[in-house]
Amino acid sequence: MNTKSKTPSETAVEMRELVMPIHTNSLNTVFGGTVMGWIDVAAAMVCHRHCGKPVVTAHIDDIDFIAPIKMGYHVLIQASLNYVGRTSMIVGVKVTSENPYTGESRTTTKAYLTFVALDDLGRPIKVPELIPESEDEIRRFENAKKRVSMKKEVRNSMRNKGEK
Ligand SMILES: CC(C)(COP(=O)(O)OP(=O)(O)OC[C@H]1O[C@@H](n2cnc3c(N)ncnc32)[C@H](O)[C@@H]1OP(=O)(O)O)[C@@H](O)C(=O)NCCC(=O)NCCS
């Protein structure tokens, strides 16, 4: 088991894709589901690098599609760990599209995902501590911590009412 505490920059992931016809809809822009797939894969790799265990996506939160991504453009997917609980990890992902001929780039999508690390029997298992270092990392950590505690309250109250 990988128990060593890590900083967000030690496990951050950057992936690139080239938008091909297989990725696009009738508007010649990328399908939302394809972007979500890229985001999920990048975020899962961040969690693997942090905990060294199999992980599952438990929740996808606040996904914003800000701008479309055009056919032929390059796509940069940047993911890093914002927060860890006992067995869960929250990853922030930013997607940027780049015009390969002019170099012009813009943020197209942002999302937060929660993953849970699993043991050999598929049960949630404790993950290593996260050590946020920079001002941005500390801000993301504190924001995520607040959101986790608010969401836990909502989930528990829904469970108690038998709604989820
Ligand atoms: C994710 C999963 C393992 C959680 O199992 P569980 O029995 O609810 O486990 P627990 O109640 O012990 O919760 C484990 C952790 O997950 C977090 N969690 C569980 N459900 C969550 C949700 N919907 N949103 C955010 N966090 C969640 C809990 O807060 C807890 O975090 P902590 O240990 O850091 O405090 C289980 O729901 C599952 O297997 N889901 C299916 C996953 C899947 O198939 N994903 C798609 C393919 S990868």
The ligand as a Tripos MOL2 file, in Angstrom:
@<TRIPOS>MOLECULE
LIG
   48    50     1     0     0
SMALL
NO_CHARGES

@<TRIPOS>ATOM
      1 C1        -18.1620    4.8680   -4.4690 C.3       1 LIG1
      2 C2        -18.5120    3.6830   -3.5680 C.3       1 LIG1
      3 C3        -17.3190    2.7190   -3.4710 C.3       1 LIG1
      4 C4        -18.8060    4.2620   -2.1700 C.3       1 LIG1
      5 O1        -19.2620    3.1860   -1.3790 O.3       1 LIG1
      6 P1        -20.0160    3.4590    0.0210 P.3       1 LIG1
      7 O2        -20.4740    2.1750    0.5280 O.co2     1 LIG1
      8 O3        -20.9760    4.6000   -0.1340 O.co2     1 LIG1
      9 O4        -18.8040    3.8870    0.9120 O.3       1 LIG1
     10 P2        -18.7570    4.8830    2.1210 P.3       1 LIG1
     11 O5        -20.1200    5.3190    2.5910 O.co2     1 LIG1
     12 O6        -17.8260    4.2510    3.1210 O.co2     1 LIG1
     13 O7        -18.0370    6.1570    1.4900 O.3       1 LIG1
     14 C5        -16.6980    6.0940    1.1130 C.3       1 LIG1
     15 C6        -16.2490    7.4960    0.7510 C.3       1 LIG1
     16 O8        -16.8760    7.8750   -0.4530 O.3       1 LIG1
     17 C7        -17.5280    9.1110   -0.2960 C.3       1 LIG1
     18 N1        -18.7100    9.0600   -1.1420 N.ar      1 LIG1
     19 C8        -19.5710    8.0230   -1.2830 C.ar      1 LIG1
     20 N2        -20.5390    8.3600   -2.1630 N.ar      1 LIG1
     21 C9        -20.2630    9.6210   -2.5780 C.ar      1 LIG1
     22 C10       -20.8850   10.5330   -3.4780 C.ar      1 LIG1
     23 N3        -22.0050   10.2280   -4.1200 N.pl3     1 LIG1
     24 N4        -20.3420   11.7510   -3.6450 N.ar      1 LIG1
     25 C11       -19.2030   12.0930   -3.0060 C.ar      1 LIG1
     26 N5        -18.5450   11.2720   -2.1410 N.ar      1 LIG1
     27 C12       -19.0950   10.0670   -1.9300 C.ar      1 LIG1
     28 C13       -17.8720    9.1660    1.1850 C.3       1 LIG1
     29 O9        -18.0480   10.4970    1.6120 O.3       1 LIG1
     30 C14       -16.6180    8.5550    1.7850 C.3       1 LIG1
     31 O10       -15.5790    9.5140    1.7920 O.3       1 LIG1
     32 P3        -14.4520    9.5570    2.9740 P.3       1 LIG1
     33 O11       -14.0670    8.1510    3.2950 O.co2     1 LIG1
     34 O12       -13.3100   10.3100    2.3740 O.co2     1 LIG1
     35 O13       -15.0700   10.2530    4.1320 O.co2     1 LIG1
     36 C15       -19.7780    2.8980   -4.0980 C.3       1 LIG1
     37 O14       -20.8950    3.7680   -4.0420 O.3       1 LIG1
     38 C16       -19.5940    2.4000   -5.5230 C.2       1 LIG1
     39 O15       -18.9620    1.3650   -5.7450 O.2       1 LIG1
     40 N6        -20.1630    3.1140   -6.5100 N.am      1 LIG1
     41 C17       -20.0380    2.7090   -7.9120 C.3       1 LIG1
     42 C18       -18.7490    3.2670   -8.5020 C.3       1 LIG1
     43 C19       -18.6950    3.0710   -9.9810 C.2       1 LIG1
     44 O16       -19.0620    2.0220  -10.4720 O.2       1 LIG1
     45 N7        -18.2380    4.1120  -10.7030 N.am      1 LIG1
     46 C20       -18.2510    4.1300  -12.1380 C.3       1 LIG1
     47 C21       -17.1660    3.3570  -12.7750 C.3       1 LIG1
     48 S1        -15.5460    3.7450  -12.2060 S.3       1 LIG1
@<TRIPOS>BOND
     1     1     2 1
     2     2     3 1
     3     2     4 1
     4     2    36 1
     5     4     5 1
     6     5     6 1
     7     6     7 2
     8     6     8 1
     9     6     9 1
    10     9    10 1
    11    10    11 2
    12    10    12 1
    13    10    13 1
    14    13    14 1
    15    14    15 1
    16    15    16 1
    17    15    30 1
    18    16    17 1
    19    17    18 1
    20    17    28 1
    21    18    19 ar
    22    18    27 ar
    23    19    20 ar
    24    20    21 ar
    25    21    22 ar
    26    21    27 ar
    27    22    23 1
    28    22    24 ar
    29    24    25 ar
    30    25    26 ar
    31    26    27 ar
    32    28    29 1
    33    28    30 1
    34    30    31 1
    35    31    32 1
    36    32    33 2
    37    32    34 1
    38    32    35 1
    39    36    37 1
    40    36    38 1
    41    38    39 2
    42    38    40 1
    43    40    41 1
    44    41    42 1
    45    42    43 1
    46    43    44 2
    47    43    45 1
    48    45    46 1
    49    46    47 1
    50    47    48 1
@<TRIPOS>SUBSTRUCTURE
     1 LIG1         1 GROUP 0 **** ****
